[in-house]
Amino acid sequence: MANPRIPYLMSSERPRLAAPAQGGIIVHVVVNVEHWPFDRPMPRTIITPPHGKASLPDVPNFSWVDYGMRCGLPRMIEALRSRGVAASTSLNASVIDAYPGAAAAMHEAGWEFIGHGVHQKSIQDSQDEAATIREALDRIEAFTGSRPRGWLSPGLRESDDTPELLRQAGVDHVFDWVVDDLPAWLTTRQGPLLSVPYNLELNDSIIYAIEKHASGEFLRRLERTLEIFARESLTEPRVLALGLHPHLMGVPHRFGDFERMLDTLLRTPGVCFMTGSQIADWYTAQVPPPA
């Protein structure tokens, strides 16, 4: 198979699904909340070091993200709360200790917590991946009282064994496989694991930190996507995931676009907001896991 985990199937060949009663464009707002340790190299940079020689501490690049945790995240929480929009946080578990106020605010806002490793570090670099997954889930469960059902790997990077280890740890859906506009069952040696859509094209990290587009690009892409999904969702539901980061979408020159994105979605016919677990339950009710 071209894809060793998810058998190939054109979207036009998929069995028809009944849309949720609220609408056929299912929006999942995912705010990635990360801890970039001060004493380690930064996972991504906004400013390169002089002469290309990296050094620690990396104050400017650490501060870039720290600003998002201090100023960007409160803006985003309030924008979502004031509009009654359900959201999820893809959370490095160490955020609970490094940024306790942020973790408490998201929990109080009713956000769903998705496992996202312990620190913002590829799970491929873990010496004991199973232990890292367990630690991340255990720490979130101890804080929220609920064990996360979903997982989004830092950087969407997996090892050959990640799906099996997630299944063993009790995770029932994962966001790493950005291959479809609808969920799909992923094959593991431990049994089926549900792949729930995430997004690389509607993702502020890609748009602004990697591709370095002007501030309005995310809003423009969302509007273009809605044009197509409005047509396609007349016959088949679509999941529209938004990948967001407080240090990117929460800065003042982009935050107005974030508010306009939410307002555009709220006034678009057929749009409903769901968390990852709600999407997983909606899909599983119609397409149970294969034997």
N, C-alpha and C positions, 0 to 999 in steps of 0.2 A: 504494500500500500504506500501511496505517497505520504500519507500521514499515519504513523504507527499507532496512534491512540484513538483517532476519530475517523471511522471509515468515510471515504469521500462520497458526497451526495450533493448534487446541485440543489440550490434553494428551490428551484421550480419543481423538483421531484419529491420534496418533503411532503409528508402527510399534512393535510390542512388542520390548523389549530383553531379552537374557539378563542377569541380575544377576551381579555378581562371585561367585566361589565362596564368598567370606567372608561375604556378606550383601547384602541389597537396599537397605539404608539406608547410603549412602556419605557419610561425614562428612569434611569438609575443614576442618581447623583452620588459620586464616590469622591470623597475628600481624603487624599492621602496625607496622613499626619505622621511625620517621621522625626527620628532622633539621629542627627549626625554628630557623633561624639567629637568634642573639642580637640581631643588629643590624637585623632586619627585623620588620615587623608580624607578630604571631602569627596563624596560619591560623584558630585558634579560641581562645576565651577562657573561663575559668572565673569570672573576676572582671572586671567592667566598670570602666573608668577613672573616676576622680572627675569629675563634671560631664560625663561622656560624651566627654571630650577625650583621645584616644589620644596616647601619648607613647612614645618610645624612650630607653633600653631598657625593655622591658616585663618587669620582673623577676618579678612574681608568676605571670604566665601562662607565661613561659619555664620557671620553676621547676616548675610543674605537670607539664609534660612531661619535664623533666630528671629529676624524681623517678622517673618511670616507667622511664627508662633505667637509673637507678642501682639502684633497689630492686624495682620491679615486674617488670622483665624477668627477673632471676635467679630470682624466685619461679616465674614461668611456665615457664621452661626446666626447672627441677627438677621441677615438677609433671608436665610432659609426659614428661620423661626417665624418671622413676621409674615411670610407668605404661606405658612403651613405646609411646607414641602418636606417630605420624608427624605432622609439622607442616610448614607453609610459613611463610616470612617474606616479606611484601610490603615491600620494602626501598628507601627512598631511598638512592641510591648513595653520597651524601655521608656516610651513617652510617659507612661503612668507615673514613673518616678522622676524623670527629668523635667517634665512639664505638668505637674499635678493639677494645676488650675485648668489647663486645656482639657485634660482627660475628664475631669469632673464636669466641665461645661458641656462637652459633647454627650456625656452620659445623661446629664440633666435635660438636654435637648431631645433625648429619645433616639439618638442616632444608633444604627446597628453597627456593631464592632466586627470588623473582618480581620482575620489574622494576616499579619504582614511582616513576619520575622520578629526578631528581638531588636536589632538596630537596622539602619538602612544600609544593608550589606548583602550582597548576593548570597543566596543559600548554597550556591556551588562552592563557596569558600569555607563552609562550615566543616569542622573536623568530625562532628557528629550531628548529621542533619536531623535524624529522628529526635535527638535531645533538644535541638534548637526549635523544632516545630512544637514539641511538647511544652517547652518553657514558654514560648509565645502564647500558646493557647491557655496554659495554666495561669499565667499572670493576668491575662485579660479576664478569664473566668473569676479569679479571686477578686478582681476589682469590680466587675459588673454584676456578678452573680449568675451569669449565663456563659456557657462555653460557646465560642464562635463556631458557626456552622460553615462559614465561607473562608476562603484563603486566597490572597493575592501575593504572589512571591515578590520580594524586593527586586525591582527591575524586570519583573516577569520571568526571571531566570529560574530554571529548574534543572535538577540533575536527572539522570536516567531513572532514579528511584523515587522522585518526589511524589508522583501521584499515588504510588503504593503507600508511602509513609504518611501522606495526608489521610488516606482512607483508613489506615491503621489507627490514626490519632482521632478518628471520629468526624473528620471533615466530610461534608456531603456534597459541596460544590466548590469550584475553583474558577478563577477569572483570568488565568494565564494564557489560555488558548483563544486568541482573538481571530477566530476563523469563520464566524457566522453571525448573522443578525438575530439568531434564535439559539436557545440552549441546545446542547447535544450531549449524548452520553459518551463518556470517555472510558476507554478500556484500561483496566489495571489488573495486575495479578491477584489483587485482593477483592475484585468485583467492580461493578460500575461506579464511576464518579462523574457527577454532572459538571459539564463546562457551561458556565453562564457568561454571556457576552460582556466584554470590556472593550476598550477602544484605544487605539494608537493615533488615529487621525483626529479624533475629538478629545485631545489630551493636551493640557497646557504645557506639560513638560516637553512634549515633542514640538508643539507649535512655537513656543517662546524660548525655551532653554536650548533646544537642539537646532530647529530650523530657523529660529530667531526672526520670526515674522513681526510685523507691526501689531500694535495692540488690538486692533479690530478684527484680526483674522479668525479668532475662535468664534465670535458672534457670526461672522460671515459663513463659516463652514456649517455652523448649526442651522442657520436659515436655509442653506442649500440642501442639507440633509433632510430637514423637515419637508421640503418640497417633494422629495422623492418618496420619503416614508409615508406622507399623506396619501399618495397615490397607491403605493404598494399595500398599505395597511387596510385598504378596502377589501382585500381578499386574503391577506395573511398578516398576523401581528408582527411587529418589529420591536426589538429591544434597542433603545438608544442610551448608551452609557456615556457619561461625562467623567473624564479623569481630571481631577483638580488638585492643586497644591496651594497652601496658604501663601507661600512666598512668591508665587507666580500670579495667581488670580486674585489674591487679596491685597495687592499693591494698589495705590490710589489711581494710577493711570489706566488700570485694567478693571478695577472693581465696578465701575459704571457699566462696563460691558457685561460683567457677570450678572448684575441686576437686570439688565436688558435681556440677557439670555433666559433668566428665570421667568420674566414677564412675558416674553415671547412664547415660551412653552405653556405657561398658564392660560394664555388666550388662544392657543391653537386647538381646534376641535380634535377630539380623539386622543389627546395626550393624557396619560395618567402616570403618577409617580409611585414606584415600588422600590423596596429594598431588595438586596440580593436573595435573602431567604424567601421573600414573598414571590419573587420571580421563579425561584427553584420549585416552590410548592405549586405554583400555577402550572408550570410545565409538567412536573412529575404526575400531577393529577390526570393529565391527558396522555402522557407518554411515560409509563412506568419504566423503571430500570430493566434492561434486558436480563434474561436468566443467565 
